[in-house]
């Protein structure tokens, strides 16, 4: 938690905002926040929520820093997750010894489309 945090932060948004707050207080560059939700404008939505969270902590300067310095690229994750089948249930039971009524399986995943919006700590080498 940052020195001025007034909330017991437990949610993913709270933890992300707390991490940004620590960097803000220490004068360090922010990290890039990548959303894994396949929603239109996902980065824009997380950015807005983080700024609102910062304002709820009572720190408008921190909220402004998030807006000017932090990056929340929009992205697209196109991975199909089909409905559960009896074959998947049996495979889970055989491989892991677990009886799961609704295992989640998905196709192989290799690509992710990221908006080029800058990376405060440098672009990843991948």
Number of C-alpha atoms within 10 A of each C-alpha: 16 15 9 13 16 11 11 9 14 9 9 9 15 18 14 15 25 22 15 26 25 17 15 18 12 10 9 12 14 20 18 19 18 15 21 13 14 13 13 11 15 18 22 15 14 18 23 15 15 22 20 15 17 24 15 14 15 14 16 14 12 19 22 14 16 22 15 9 15 20 21 26 22 25 21 19 16 13 14 11 11 10 11 14 14 10 9 17 18 17 15 16 13 11 8 9 10 13 13 12 12 12 16 14 15 11 9 9 10 8 10 12 10 14 12 12 12 14 18 13 11 9 10 6 4 3
